[in-house]
Amino acid sequence: MKKGLITGIDGFTGKHLQSYLEKNSFEVYGTSLEKEEKNIFQCDITQKEDIKRVLKEIKPEYIIHLAAISFAAESNITPYYNVNVIGTTNLLEAINELNIQPKKTIIASSATVYGSQEKNILFEELCPNPLNHYGISKLAKEQVAKSFFEKLNIIITRPFNYTGLYQEEHFLIPKIVKHFKEKKKVIELGNLEVEREFNDVEFVCEAYKRLLLSDISGEIINIASGRGIKLLDVIKIMEEIAQYKIEIKINPKFVRKNEISSLTGSNKKLFELVGKIPQKEFKETLKSMYEA
């Protein structure tokens, strides 16, 4: 059994990744801000001594750092920097100071670091240009991780949008699915022409598993499929699944300033390094969420 640690294990991605890795011969431990139970340690990553306590106890061979402020529309900007930047600094300093030397540490960043680019497909060599505090904090997090490249076997990942069962309802796709499950007649949305990747969370879990077990380090890698889907197309698919049409109202509050019109990623580097990763059709993902 390979011993792995997932920070933020009780989040959407952490729950799926824990199950996925356990099915692939990992003994999985995790940190949670709020709870402590079997194999899960209560830990505030903004406190380095908290992280040190957990690392001393577990001595993980593999680490995936997911703990973060993950909702880009939070109005209070301070947690972005406290958790995403200071928390990451604390984790990497703690690993280094304890001389644990895990086989691999994955630092989850975000595709939002690209910001607005004059490209339809975003690839890793582009100069980041984040447009909000969420993206800026993620880029700062990357810079912190890069400063440890010579000390630790680190991969920085930039996941593009993904979804699946149990994602919080303030995120876009779960919100849409909930409206259809509850047979709502009207839904309020923002820009219907925005195009995003909406990958299945299992696609992301498989990518993380392969990267953990690879001999890759010191790299920044998109977790992307290049499969762009417009918001209006999501509605059309859900209307087909639920067998009724919903009225769409554009709410100006949901139209973000500096909205990025297209955000899809190049999967070339990822697939060259770990092989092509298949995923289910997006309709299957939506259907599983609708029928849950």
Secondary structure in CASP SS format (residue, H / E / C, confidence):
PFRMAT SS
TARGET T0000
AUTHOR 0000-0000-0000
METHOD secondary structure of the structure
MODEL  1
M C 1.00
K E 1.00
K E 1.00
G E 1.00
L E 1.00
I E 1.00
T E 1.00
G C 1.00
I C 1.00
D C 1.00
G C 1.00
F H 1.00
T H 1.00
G H 1.00
K H 1.00
H H 1.00
L H 1.00
Q H 1.00
S H 1.00
Y H 1.00
L H 1.00
E H 1.00
K C 1.00
N C 1.00
S C 1.00
F E 1.00
E E 1.00
V E 1.00
Y E 1.00
G E 1.00
T E 1.00
S E 1.00
L C 1.00
E C 1.00
K C 1.00
E C 1.00
E E 1.00
K C 1.00
N C 1.00
I E 1.00
F E 1.00
Q E 1.00
C C 1.00
D C 1.00
I C 1.00
T C 1.00
Q C 1.00
K H 1.00
E H 1.00
D H 1.00
I H 1.00
K H 1.00
R H 1.00
V H 1.00
L H 1.00
K H 1.00
E H 1.00
I H 1.00
K C 1.00
P C 1.00
E C 1.00
Y E 1.00
I E 1.00
I E 1.00
H E 1.00
L C 1.00
A C 1.00
A C 1.00
I C 1.00
S C 1.00
F C 1.00
A C 1.00
A C 1.00
E C 1.00
S C 1.00
N C 1.00
I C 1.00
T H 1.00
P H 1.00
Y H 1.00
Y H 1.00
N H 1.00
V H 1.00
N H 1.00
V H 1.00
I H 1.00
G H 1.00
T H 1.00
T H 1.00
N H 1.00
L H 1.00
L H 1.00
E H 1.00
A H 1.00
I H 1.00
N H 1.00
E H 1.00
L H 1.00
N C 1.00
I C 1.00
Q C 1.00
P C 1.00
K C 1.00
K E 1.00
T E 1.00
I E 1.00
I E 1.00
A E 1.00
S C 1.00
S C 1.00
A H 1.00
T H 1.00
V H 1.00
Y H 1.00
G C 1.00
S C 1.00
Q C 1.00
E C 1.00
K C 1.00
N C 1.00
I E 1.00
L E 1.00
F C 1.00
E C 1.00
E C 1.00
L C 1.00
C C 1.00
P C 1.00
N C 1.00
P C 1.00
L C 1.00
N C 1.00
H H 1.00
Y H 1.00
G H 1.00
I H 1.00
S H 1.00
K H 1.00
L H 1.00
A H 1.00
K H 1.00
E H 1.00
Q H 1.00
V H 1.00
A H 1.00
K H 1.00
S C 1.00
F C 1.00
F C 1.00
E C 1.00
K C 1.00
L C 1.00
N C 1.00
I E 1.00
I E 1.00
I E 1.00
T E 1.00
R E 1.00
P E 1.00
F C 1.00
N C 1.00
Y E 1.00
T E 1.00
G C 1.00
L C 1.00
Y C 1.00
Q C 1.00
E C 1.00
E C 1.00
H C 1.00
F C 1.00
L H 1.00
I H 1.00
P H 1.00
K H 1.00
I H 1.00
V H 1.00
K H 1.00
H H 1.00
F H 1.00
K H 1.00
E C 1.00
K C 1.00
K C 1.00
K C 1.00
V E 1.00
I E 1.00
E E 1.00
L E 1.00
G C 1.00
N C 1.00
L C 1.00
E C 1.00
V C 1.00
E E 1.00
R E 1.00
E E 1.00
F C 1.00
N E 1.00
D E 1.00
V H 1.00
E H 1.00
F H 1.00
V H 1.00
C H 1.00
E H 1.00
A H 1.00
Y H 1.00
K H 1.00
R H 1.00
L H 1.00
L H 1.00
L H 1.00
S C 1.00
D C 1.00
I C 1.00
S C 1.00
G C 1.00
E E 1.00
I E 1.00
I E 1.00
N E 1.00
I E 1.00
A C 1.00
S C 1.00
G C 1.00
R C 1.00
G E 1.00
I E 1.00
K E 1.00
L H 1.00
L H 1.00
D H 1.00
V H 1.00
I H 1.00
K H 1.00
I H 1.00
M H 1.00
E H 1.00
E H 1.00
I H 1.00
A H 1.00
Q C 1.00
Y C 1.00
K C 1.00
I C 1.00
E E 1.00
I E 1.00
K E 1.00
I E 1.00
N C 1.00
P H 1.00
K H 1.00
F H 1.00
V C 1.00
R C 1.00
K C 1.00
N C 1.00
E C 1.00
I C 1.00
S C 1.00
S E 1.00
L E 1.00
T E 1.00
G E 1.00
S C 1.00
N C 1.00
K H 1.00
K H 1.00
L H 1.00
F H 1.00
E H 1.00
L H 1.00
V H 1.00
G C 1.00
K C 1.00
I C 1.00
P C 1.00
Q C 1.00
K C 1.00
E C 1.00
F H 1.00
K H 1.00
E H 1.00
T H 1.00
L H 1.00
K H 1.00
S H 1.00
M H 1.00
Y H 1.00
E H 1.00
A C 1.00
END
